[in-house]
Amino acid sequence: MNKPGIIAFLAGAALCLAVPFISTYSQIPSSRPNWHQDVFFGIHYDLHADAQDTELGRELTPEHLRERLLRTRPDWVQTDCKGHPGYTSWPSQVGSTSPGVVKDSLRIYRDVTKELGIKLGVHYSGVWDFRAVELHPEWARLDAQGQRNKQAVCLLSNYDAQLMIPQMLEIIDKYDVDGFWVDGENWADAPCWCERCKAEFSRRTGNRDIPTKTGQPHWEEWLAFHRQLFVEQVARYSNAVHARKPTCLVTSNWMYSAREPDPVTAPIDYLTGDFEHQWGGDSAALEGRMYDGRNMSWDLMAWTFTKTGNMEEPPPWVTKRQRTSSRRFRKWWRWAGL
């Protein structure tokens, strides 16, 4: 079936340049309802809360959010939940809540979107969780020299069972959200040389010699093993979410894109990606073609700014207060490619 679709490139908070195209797809059969097949325009907002924040949610009111949503009329909204630093921007009983939470903005988003009949998803950082590694160094990914990564977790650690999945279920139970947009995923993953991973690799392959760099025996098998571990992790949290609320959708940022051109096996509900702040149009063109051949609904997300060089280089791209100019704060407008 042919349907018109749009990829939007947002150059600023009020400017949107749309490029129409025709997309052909047939959704992979699933027994679960999938509201993403019927949406077109969405807004994504995340701020990556951390320990230095002091006023999270302070200025948000139901009246203000209602007025903004009625003016823009999105089909679905994704709001902040837990970013790469690992702190939540809402009061969590499972993980680490930012000390800067002064008002439960997620509760306001849920109440207003439910009142208006708008689907609500949340941004959740997966493989990257700096706080989890800080509190549980045994969960950290190890490099070939045995050094702990200060940002990423090992996929065979207890991170999923003891933090990620319990926290996702807490969000469902407390806020009845309609979806999870999981970030910091395949692009943040890498091999881990902890004893758990080495032992599991040997068990699955029979290889006792663990390679440490390209060119060594079994290097390709070592990489394939870790790619499979990532798929298994996504399957674990997706199945847990679906079991708790079958209509709650799950997606993993850039999974099954050109960055992960493997057969679709994980039970995610749609494909998605946030293309870069530089040369984003080229990335969107490539990934749009890639996703459109996957027989799944998909969307691409444009950042609210564009610049050359690294994100940390001047000129800054700050939309938070100057006090936190070094922090990343993103508000993305998104269109679904159907």
C-alpha positions in Angstrom: 0.0 0.0 0.0 1.3 3.5 -0.9 1.0 6.3 1.6 2.4 9.8 1.5 4.9 10.6 4.1 7.1 13.5 5.2 10.5 13.9 6.6 10.9 17.2 8.4 14.1 19.1 8.9 13.7 21.5 11.8 16.2 24.4 11.6 14.7 26.2 14.6 11.9 26.2 17.0 9.5 27.8 14.6 10.8 26.8 11.1 10.0 23.4 9.5 10.9 22.5 6.0 9.1 19.4 4.8 10.2 17.1 1.9 7.2 14.9 0.7 7.8 11.4 -0.7 5.9 8.2 -1.3 6.6 5.3 1.0 5.6 1.6 0.4 5.4 -0.7 3.3 3.5 -3.6 4.8 3.6 -4.0 8.6 5.1 -7.1 10.0 2.1 -9.1 11.5 1.9 -8.8 15.2 -0.8 -9.7 17.7 -0.1 -6.4 19.6 -1.9 -3.2 18.7 0.5 -0.7 17.2 -0.6 2.9 17.4 2.6 4.1 15.6 1.1 2.8 12.4 -1.6 5.5 12.5 0.4 8.6 13.6 2.0 11.3 11.5 3.5 14.2 13.5 5.1 13.9 16.8 7.2 16.0 19.3 10.2 14.6 21.2 11.6 16.4 24.2 14.5 15.3 26.5 16.9 17.1 28.7 19.3 14.4 30.2 18.8 15.3 33.9 21.8 15.2 36.1 23.0 15.9 39.6 23.6 19.6 38.9 20.0 20.4 37.9 18.1 22.6 40.3 14.7 23.5 38.8 13.3 20.6 36.8 9.7 21.0 36.1 9.5 24.4 37.9 7.9 26.4 35.1 5.7 23.7 33.6 1.9 23.9 34.2 -1.0 21.9 32.8 -2.4 25.1 31.3 0.8 25.9 29.5 1.3 22.4 28.1 -2.4 22.1 27.1 -2.2 25.4 25.1 1.0 24.4 23.4 -0.3 21.0 22.4 -3.6 22.4 21.2 -1.7 24.8 19.0 0.7 22.3 17.5 -1.7 19.3 17.5 0.8 16.4 17.5 -0.4 12.8 17.1 2.1 11.7 19.8 4.5 13.2 22.3 7.7 11.9 23.8 9.0 13.6 26.9 12.0 13.3 29.2 12.4 10.4 31.6 16.0 9.2 32.1 18.9 10.5 30.0 22.6 9.3 29.7 23.7 10.7 33.1 21.3 8.1 34.6 19.2 10.5 36.8 15.4 10.6 36.3 13.5 13.9 35.9 10.6 12.5 37.9 10.4 10.9 41.4 11.5 7.3 41.0 11.5 4.7 43.8 13.8 2.4 41.8 16.7 4.5 40.5 18.4 7.8 41.1 16.1 10.9 40.9 17.8 14.2 40.1 18.0 16.4 43.2 16.8 19.2 40.9 13.2 17.8 40.5 10.9 20.4 42.0 7.7 19.3 40.2 6.7 16.1 38.5 6.6 17.2 34.9 6.0 13.6 33.7 2.8 13.6 35.7 1.7 16.8 34.0 2.6 15.4 30.6 0.6 12.2 31.2 -2.5 14.0 32.6 -2.7 16.5 29.8 -1.9 14.1 26.9 -4.5 11.6 28.2 -7.1 14.4 28.5 -6.4 15.4 24.8 -6.2 11.9 23.5 -2.5 12.1 22.6 -0.2 9.1 22.9 2.7 9.6 25.4 6.1 8.0 25.1 9.2 8.7 27.2 12.9 9.0 26.4 15.0 6.4 28.3 18.7 5.9 28.1 19.7 2.2 27.9 23.3 1.0 27.4 24.5 4.4 28.5 23.8 5.1 32.2 26.6 7.0 34.0 24.9 6.9 37.4 24.3 3.1 37.3 28.0 2.5 36.6 29.0 4.9 39.4 26.9 3.1 41.9 27.6 -0.4 40.6 31.1 -0.5 39.1 30.6 -4.3 38.7 28.0 -3.4 36.0 30.5 -1.4 33.9 31.8 -2.6 30.5 35.5 -3.4 30.5 37.9 -2.7 27.7 40.5 -5.2 26.5 42.9 -3.9 29.2 40.4 -4.4 32.0 39.6 -0.7 32.4 36.0 0.1 33.5 33.9 2.3 31.2 32.4 5.2 33.1 29.4 5.5 30.9 28.3 2.1 29.5 27.0 -1.0 31.1 28.0 -4.6 30.4 25.1 -6.4 28.6 25.5 -9.5 30.8 25.5 -7.5 34.1 22.5 -7.2 36.4 21.7 -3.7 35.1 18.6 -5.0 33.2 17.2 -7.1 35.9 17.9 -4.8 38.9 17.4 -1.3 37.4 16.3 -0.9 33.8 13.4 -3.3 33.6 12.1 -2.5 37.1 12.2 1.2 36.4 10.4 0.8 33.1 7.7 -1.2 34.8 7.5 1.5 37.5 6.9 4.1 34.8 4.1 2.0 33.3 2.4 1.4 36.6 2.8 5.0 37.8 2.1 7.0 34.6 0.5 4.5 32.2 2.8 5.6 29.3 2.2 4.5 25.8 5.8 3.9 24.7 9.5 3.9 25.3 12.1 5.5 23.0 15.3 3.9 24.2 18.4 5.9 23.5 22.2 5.3 24.0 21.8 1.9 22.4 23.6 0.2 19.4 25.8 3.3 18.8 26.9 3.3 22.4 27.6 -0.5 22.6 31.0 -2.1 22.2 32.7 -5.4 23.2 33.2 -6.1 26.9 36.1 -8.1 28.3 34.7 -8.9 31.7 34.8 -12.4 33.0 31.1 -12.8 32.4 31.4 -12.0 28.7 34.5 -14.1 28.2 33.0 -17.1 29.8 29.7 -16.8 27.9 31.6 -16.4 24.6 33.6 -19.6 25.3 30.4 -21.4 26.3 28.6 -20.4 23.1 31.4 -20.8 20.6 33.8 -23.3 22.2 36.6 -20.8 21.7 38.9 -20.4 24.8 41.2 -17.8 23.2 39.6 -14.4 23.6 40.8 -11.9 21.0 41.6 -8.3 22.1 42.0 -6.6 18.7 41.2 -6.8 15.0 43.2 -9.4 13.1 43.4 -11.9 15.9 41.7 -15.3 15.6 38.0 -15.3 16.4 37.8 -11.5 16.3 34.7 -11.6 14.0 33.0 -14.1 16.2 33.8 -11.9 19.2 32.1 -9.0 17.5 29.1 -11.0 16.4 28.7 -12.4 19.9 28.4 -8.9 21.3 26.0 -7.8 18.6 23.8 -10.8 19.6 24.0 -9.8 23.3 22.6 -6.4 22.4 19.7 -7.9 20.5 19.0 -10.2 23.5 19.1 -7.2 25.9 16.5 -5.3 23.7 14.4 -8.4 23.6 14.4 -8.7 27.4 13.2 -5.2 28.2 10.8 -5.2 25.2 9.2 -8.4 26.4 8.9 -7.2 29.9 7.2 -4.0 28.8 4.8 -5.8 26.5 3.9 -8.3 29.3 3.0 -5.5 31.6 1.2 -3.4 29.1 0.7 -4.9 25.6 -0.3 -1.6 24.0 2.9 0.1 25.2 5.3 0.3 22.3 9.1 0.0 22.5 11.8 1.1 20.1 15.5 1.3 20.2 17.3 4.3 18.6 18.9 3.4 15.3 18.2 -0.3 15.7 18.0 -2.1 12.3 19.2 1.0 10.5 22.3 1.2 8.2 24.2 1.1 11.4 22.8 -2.3 12.3 21.8 -3.9 9.0 20.9 -7.3 10.4 17.6 -9.2 10.1 14.9 -7.9 12.4 14.6 -10.4 15.3 14.1 -8.2 18.4 10.4 -7.6 19.3 10.5 -3.8 18.9 7.4 -2.2 17.6 8.7 0.4 15.1 12.0 1.8 13.8 13.4 5.2 14.6 16.5 7.4 14.6 17.6 11.0 15.4 19.9 12.1 12.6 22.9 14.2 13.3 23.4 17.9 13.9 25.7 18.1 10.8 24.9 16.7 7.4 21.6 15.4 8.8 19.9 15.5 5.4 22.3 13.0 3.9 21.8 10.7 6.9 18.0 11.0 6.7 18.0 10.2 3.0 20.1 7.0 3.6 18.2 5.8 6.7 14.8 6.6 5.2 15.6 4.2 2.3 17.0 1.6 4.7 14.0 1.8 7.0 11.4 1.8 4.2 12.6 -1.6 3.1 12.2 -3.1 6.6 8.4 -3.7 6.4 7.8 -1.9 9.6 6.5 1.6 10.5 9.3 4.0 11.1 10.1 7.7 11.8 13.1 10.0 11.7 13.8 12.8 14.1 15.4 16.1 13.4 17.2 18.1 16.1 16.3 21.7 16.7 19.7 23.0 15.6 22.4 22.5 13.1 26.1 23.3 13.3 29.5 22.2 12.1 32.1 20.6 14.2 31.6 18.8 17.5 28.6 19.6 19.6 30.8 20.9 22.4 32.7 23.4 20.2 31.7 27.0 19.8 29.3 28.4 18.9 27.2 26.7 21.6 23.9 25.1 20.9 22.4 25.7 24.3 18.7 26.0 24.9 18.9 25.5 28.7 19.7 28.5 31.0 23.3 29.8 30.7 24.0 28.4 34.2 24.0 24.9 32.6 25.5 25.8 29.3 27.7 22.7 29.2 24.7 20.5 29.6 22.9 18.9 26.7 19.3 19.9 26.3 17.3 18.8 23.3 13.9 19.4 21.9 13.2 17.5 18.8 10.2 17.8 16.4 9.5 14.6 14.6 7.5 13.4 11.7 6.7 9.7 11.0 7.5 8.2 7.7 4.5 6.0 6.8 
